[in-house]
Amino acid sequence: MASTTKEKIRVLLADDHAIVRQGVKLILTAEPDIEVVAEAEDGLRAVELARQLKPDVAVLDISMPGINGIEATRQIKAALRETAVLALTMHADDAYVFQLLKAGGSGYVLKNAAATDLVQAVRAARRGEAFLYPSVARAVVADYLKRLEVGEGRDTYDGLTEREKEILTLVAEGATNQEIAQRLYISIKTVQTHRAHIMEKLNLHDRSMLVRYAIRKGLIEP
């Protein structure tokens, strides 16, 4: 009996919505080779539990209080190289996937996906494989190849100041205005002003476009 338990994939589950956590837990624990060893309601607690329990796979909601799933992924991977991380998300936004992969994540699962997707993703992550939906996988590869093909220099940024490049990088990595303000010791209003100037200079209209620009310029890696 003990050997069977030892062979199971040990999963840490983190989501700030108790109903979502319970639903995901039911799906995973219904599988004979998976067990949920702990649950967390925010990113900070997820990192703390991961360090304590060293799970095989951490399944994290991207949008959580405290620190988001991207930052939690970064911290978990920095402390535990062997723990694989999967993200739970409501939307198939390739911008978030770029950030997740850069943070060391193994892939993501849509919250409205079939239960089989979640189970397959956990097993793939445990094997050290990536789990990406085909459309997003194509976007990751296409964007990377485009940057190589175009050969855009890393030293030209369309008139952005050093501070604007710094803020652009943080935005592309998933930091909120408040997190950027705290990290750079400036006001949230100043961050908002810089973001508006960046959007205007680059003629970009949303965060996803900012992320793609940052990747092409080499500010962040896919």
Sequence and secondary structure as in RCSB ss.txt:
>XXXX:A:sequence
MASTTKEKIRVLLADDHAIVRQGVKLILTAEPDIEVVAEAEDGLRAVELARQLKPDVAVLDISMPGINGIEATRQ
IKAALRETAVLALTMHADDAYVFQLLKAGGSGYVLKNAAATDLVQAVRAARRGEAFLYPSVARAVVADYLKRLEV
GEGRDTYDGLTEREKEILTLVAEGATNQEIAQRLYISIKTVQTHRAHIMEKLNLHDRSMLVRYAIRKGLIEP
>XXXX:A:secstr
 HHHHHHSEEEEEE S HHHHHHHHHHHHTSTTEEEEEEESSHHHHHHHHHHH  SEEEEESS SSS HHHHHHH
HHHH TT EEEEEESS  HHHHHHHHHHT  EEEETTS HHHHHHHHHHHHTT  B  HHHHHHHHHHHHHHHHH
T  TT  TT  HHHHHHHHHHHTT  HHHHHHHHT  HHHHHHHHHHHHHHHT  SHHHHHHHHHHTTSS  
